[in-house]
Amino acid sequence: MSTAALRVKFPTTWPGWHIPEFVLYEANPSSPSVASSNGSSCADSDESDIGGQPLIIVSVDEETSTDYGSDSPVFSATMKGNWSKPRDGIISSSAERRIVLKFAMREDLVPDLVEEAAMYDASLRSLQGRVIPKCYGLYEGQGEEGQLIACLILERWGECVDRPFWMLAVDLRLRILDQLHDIHRCGYWHNDFAERNVLLSKPVGDDCDTNDAILDVRIIDLSEIMPHTCELVKGVQGFSEGWSPTPTYSDNDGKKVDWRVGKPAPDVDDFGCGLLWKVWDECVVICRALSP
């Protein structure tokens, strides 16, 4: 299958922004290549291909809350193209889909974005579309000054949690903890867990009622993720005697922890994982039920 070319079109109305578009080329996160040999960062081309490579057209939203002048901007955009990639479920002719573009505009920032892409593409690939957003690939090319730049394409999904975790319905907090625990089961710690990095399928109600429990959850921003051996994850029953959670099973056959809602908090050593204990007790406040 031919690698794809990505044509990113930018708004012409942003003050101080003079780049009409980038043309980037698909890279392998496990062995990225310097894409400058593929051509210029800006090019005139038709709407179907570049040199025989399938062309994906991306139009960045004019309205943005990001600092588009930063070295690592994040844009919302719309993608269309006449290509398909079975591994991540993209099948399109005239179809469009909403995406997020995460850029590294300086060469020294590219390796970090490559590592994040590798998390999506390899280490946490089984969690895509369930715990983390779907990833549509890593692309590289030349920036305005000829420097190597990179762009990670992710699914545009949901909205960030807009209030402290403890204000959410308990069932929703449990759902968030289960998602974080699934990352632990893959051998990693998120390392930047906060409301801004948790997406909900729709905004919660002002009264935070129990209907919030039906919301789906995604965890985003894997840029700070690190390997982690979690004692709690070993068979899920990592608690010491007297604090053994009862595993349950989800549709994907993954073991879940009984988080003992409203029960007294165990000692951190008894819990089995200091990192999850801190989130469970101090951040998501599960052990204190509905009140902080």
C-alpha positions as CSV (number, residue, x, y, z in Angstrom):
1,M,0.0,0.0,0.0
2,S,1.4,3.4,-1.0
3,T,2.2,5.8,1.8
4,A,-0.1,8.8,1.9
5,A,0.6,12.5,1.5
6,L,-1.1,15.0,3.8
7,R,-2.1,18.5,2.6
8,V,-2.9,20.8,5.5
9,K,-4.6,24.0,4.5
10,F,-4.6,26.9,7.0
11,P,-7.0,29.8,7.4
12,T,-6.0,33.0,5.6
13,T,-7.5,35.2,8.4
14,W,-5.1,34.6,11.3
15,P,-3.1,37.7,12.1
16,G,0.6,37.1,11.7
17,W,0.1,33.7,10.0
18,H,1.6,33.5,6.5
19,I,1.6,29.8,5.8
20,P,-1.1,28.8,3.3
21,E,-0.5,25.0,3.6
22,F,1.9,22.2,4.4
23,V,2.4,19.0,2.4
24,L,3.6,16.3,4.7
25,Y,4.3,12.6,4.2
26,E,3.4,9.5,6.2
27,A,6.1,8.4,8.6
28,N,6.6,5.2,10.6
29,P,6.7,6.1,14.3
30,S,9.0,3.1,15.0
31,S,11.5,4.3,12.4
32,P,10.7,7.9,11.3
33,S,12.5,9.3,8.4
34,V,13.5,12.8,7.5
35,A,10.8,13.8,5.0
36,S,12.6,16.7,3.3
37,S,13.5,14.4,0.4
38,N,9.8,14.2,-0.5
39,G,9.6,17.8,-1.5
40,S,8.7,21.3,-0.4
41,S,6.5,22.1,2.6
42,C,4.1,24.0,0.4
43,A,3.1,22.9,-3.1
44,D,0.4,23.2,-5.7
45,S,-1.3,19.9,-6.4
46,D,-4.5,18.4,-7.5
47,E,-7.0,17.0,-5.0
48,S,-6.3,13.3,-5.6
49,D,-2.6,12.5,-5.3
50,I,1.0,13.8,-5.2
51,G,3.4,11.8,-7.4
52,G,1.1,8.8,-7.2
53,Q,0.7,9.0,-3.4
54,P,-2.9,9.1,-2.1
55,L,-3.6,12.7,-0.9
56,I,-5.4,13.5,2.3
57,I,-6.9,17.0,2.4
58,V,-7.1,18.6,5.7
59,S,-8.7,22.1,6.4
60,V,-7.8,23.6,9.7
61,D,-10.7,25.4,11.5
62,E,-10.6,29.1,11.4
63,E,-11.8,29.4,15.0
64,T,-9.2,28.2,17.4
65,S,-8.4,28.4,21.1
66,T,-4.8,27.4,20.6
67,D,-1.8,29.7,20.2
68,Y,-1.2,29.1,16.5
69,G,2.1,30.8,16.8
70,S,3.5,28.3,19.3
71,D,6.1,25.6,18.5
72,S,3.6,22.9,19.4
73,P,0.2,24.0,18.4
74,V,-2.9,21.8,18.4
75,F,-5.6,22.4,15.8
76,S,-9.1,21.1,15.1
77,A,-9.7,20.3,11.5
78,T,-11.7,18.4,8.9
79,M,-10.2,15.6,6.9
80,K,-11.2,14.2,3.5
81,G,-9.5,12.0,0.9
82,N,-9.8,9.1,-1.5
83,W,-7.8,6.6,0.4
84,S,-8.3,3.8,2.9
85,K,-6.2,2.3,5.7
86,P,-7.8,-0.8,7.2
87,R,-5.7,-0.8,10.4
88,D,-7.3,2.3,11.7
89,G,-10.6,2.1,10.0
90,I,-10.3,5.1,7.6
91,I,-12.4,4.5,4.5
92,S,-13.3,7.5,2.5
93,S,-14.2,8.7,-0.9
94,S,-16.0,12.0,-0.4
95,A,-16.5,11.3,3.3
96,E,-15.2,13.8,5.9
97,R,-14.2,13.3,9.5
98,R,-13.3,15.6,12.3
99,I,-9.7,15.3,13.6
100,V,-7.1,16.9,15.8
101,L,-3.7,17.9,14.4
102,K,-0.9,17.9,17.0
103,F,2.2,19.7,15.5
104,A,5.9,19.8,16.3
105,M,7.1,22.9,14.5
106,R,10.8,22.7,15.7
107,E,13.2,19.8,14.9
108,D,14.1,19.3,18.6
109,L,10.4,18.7,19.4
110,V,9.9,16.1,16.7
111,P,11.4,13.2,18.7
112,D,8.9,13.7,21.5
113,L,6.0,13.7,19.0
114,V,7.4,10.5,17.4
115,E,7.4,8.8,20.8
116,E,3.9,9.8,21.5
117,A,2.8,8.5,18.0
118,A,4.6,5.2,18.9
119,M,2.4,5.0,22.0
120,Y,-0.7,5.2,19.9
121,D,0.6,3.0,17.1
122,A,2.2,0.2,19.1
123,S,2.2,0.2,22.9
124,L,-1.4,1.3,23.5
125,R,-2.8,0.4,20.1
126,S,-5.3,-2.0,21.6
127,L,-6.8,0.9,23.6
128,Q,-7.5,3.1,20.6
129,G,-11.2,4.0,20.2
130,R,-12.0,2.7,23.7
131,V,-9.6,4.3,26.2
132,I,-7.6,6.7,24.1
133,P,-8.7,8.4,20.8
134,K,-8.1,6.7,17.4
135,C,-4.8,7.7,15.8
136,Y,-4.7,8.3,12.0
137,G,-0.9,8.5,11.6
138,L,2.3,10.5,11.9
139,Y,3.4,12.8,9.1
140,E,6.6,14.7,8.5
141,G,7.8,17.4,6.2
142,Q,9.5,20.7,5.9
143,G,8.5,23.8,7.8
144,E,8.6,27.4,6.5
145,E,12.3,27.7,7.1
146,G,13.2,24.2,5.8
147,Q,13.3,22.6,9.3
148,L,11.9,19.1,9.9
149,I,8.3,19.3,11.3
150,A,5.9,16.6,12.3
151,C,2.1,16.2,12.7
152,L,0.2,13.6,14.7
153,I,-3.4,13.1,13.5
154,L,-5.9,12.0,16.1
155,E,-9.7,11.5,16.2
156,R,-11.7,14.6,17.3
157,W,-13.7,13.2,20.1
158,G,-15.8,14.6,23.0
159,E,-15.1,17.6,25.3
160,C,-12.7,18.1,28.2
161,V,-14.0,17.6,31.7
162,D,-15.0,21.2,32.7
163,R,-15.1,20.8,36.5
164,P,-13.1,19.1,39.3
165,F,-13.3,15.4,39.2
166,W,-15.0,15.3,42.7
167,M,-18.0,17.2,41.3
168,L,-18.8,14.4,38.8
169,A,-21.2,11.6,39.5
170,V,-19.5,8.7,41.2
171,D,-20.2,6.2,38.4
172,L,-18.5,8.6,36.0
173,R,-15.5,8.9,38.2
174,L,-15.4,5.1,38.4
175,R,-15.4,5.0,34.6
176,I,-12.5,7.4,34.4
177,L,-10.5,5.3,36.9
178,D,-11.2,2.2,34.9
179,Q,-9.8,3.9,31.8
180,L,-6.7,5.0,33.6
181,H,-6.3,1.5,35.0
182,D,-6.4,0.0,31.5
183,I,-3.4,2.1,30.6
184,H,-1.7,0.7,33.7
185,R,-2.5,-2.8,32.5
186,C,-0.4,-2.1,29.4
187,G,2.5,-1.1,31.6
188,Y,2.4,2.7,31.6
189,W,1.5,5.6,33.8
190,H,-0.1,8.7,32.2
191,N,2.0,11.1,34.2
192,D,-0.1,14.2,33.5
193,F,-3.5,13.0,34.7
194,A,-5.9,16.0,35.1
195,E,-9.3,17.2,34.0
196,R,-7.9,18.9,30.9
197,N,-6.7,15.5,29.7
198,V,-10.0,13.6,30.1
199,L,-12.6,13.8,27.4
200,L,-16.3,13.0,27.9
201,S,-18.7,12.0,25.0
202,K,-20.8,15.1,25.9
203,P,-20.7,17.8,28.5
204,V,-22.1,16.7,31.9
205,G,-25.3,18.2,33.2
206,D,-25.2,21.2,35.6
207,D,-26.7,19.0,38.3
208,C,-24.2,16.2,37.7
209,D,-27.0,13.7,37.9
210,T,-26.7,9.9,37.5
211,N,-27.3,10.2,33.8
212,D,-23.6,11.1,33.6
213,A,-22.8,7.5,34.2
214,I,-23.7,6.6,30.7
215,L,-21.1,9.0,29.2
216,D,-18.1,7.5,27.5
217,V,-14.5,8.5,28.4
218,R,-11.2,9.0,26.6
219,I,-7.8,9.9,28.1
220,I,-5.6,12.2,25.9
221,D,-2.1,13.7,25.8
222,L,0.4,10.8,26.0
223,S,3.4,13.2,25.7
224,E,4.5,12.6,29.4
225,I,3.6,8.9,29.6
226,M,6.2,6.6,31.2
227,P,6.7,2.9,31.7
228,H,5.3,1.7,35.0
229,T,5.2,-1.7,36.7
230,C,2.0,-1.7,38.7
231,E,1.6,-4.2,41.5
232,L,-2.2,-3.6,41.5
233,V,-2.3,-4.8,37.9
234,K,-0.8,-8.2,38.6
235,G,-3.9,-10.3,38.2
236,V,-5.8,-7.1,39.2
237,Q,-5.7,-8.4,42.8
238,G,-2.6,-6.6,44.0
239,F,-4.1,-5.4,47.3
240,S,-2.8,-7.0,50.5
241,E,-4.9,-9.3,52.6
242,G,-8.0,-7.5,53.9
243,W,-8.2,-5.2,50.9
244,S,-8.7,-7.5,47.9
245,P,-10.9,-6.0,45.2
246,T,-13.3,-8.2,43.3
247,P,-12.5,-8.2,39.6
248,T,-15.3,-7.8,37.2
249,Y,-15.2,-8.2,33.4
250,S,-16.0,-5.7,30.7
251,D,-17.1,-6.5,27.1
252,N,-13.5,-6.4,26.0
253,D,-12.7,-9.1,28.5
254,G,-10.5,-6.7,30.5
255,K,-10.4,-7.1,34.3
256,K,-11.7,-4.2,36.3
257,V,-11.1,-3.2,39.9
258,D,-13.8,-2.9,42.5
259,W,-12.9,0.6,43.7
260,R,-14.8,0.2,47.0
261,V,-16.8,3.3,46.7
262,G,-17.3,5.2,50.0
263,K,-15.2,2.7,52.0
264,P,-12.3,3.9,54.3
265,A,-9.1,4.4,52.3
266,P,-6.4,1.7,52.8
267,D,-2.9,2.5,53.5
268,V,-1.0,3.4,50.3
269,D,1.2,0.3,50.8
270,D,-1.8,-1.9,51.1
271,F,-3.4,-0.5,48.0
272,G,-0.7,-1.9,45.7
273,C,0.1,1.2,43.6
274,G,1.1,4.6,44.9
275,L,0.3,6.4,41.7
276,L,-3.2,5.0,41.4
277,W,-3.8,5.5,45.1
278,K,-3.0,9.2,44.8
279,V,-5.5,9.6,41.9
280,W,-8.1,7.4,43.7
281,D,-7.9,9.1,47.1
282,E,-6.8,12.7,46.4
283,C,-7.8,13.4,42.9
284,V,-10.9,11.5,41.9
285,V,-11.9,11.1,45.5
286,I,-13.7,7.8,45.1
287,C,-13.2,6.6,48.7
288,R,-15.1,9.7,50.0
289,A,-18.1,8.9,47.9
290,L,-20.0,12.1,46.8
291,S,-18.2,14.7,48.9
292,P,-14.6,15.9,48.6
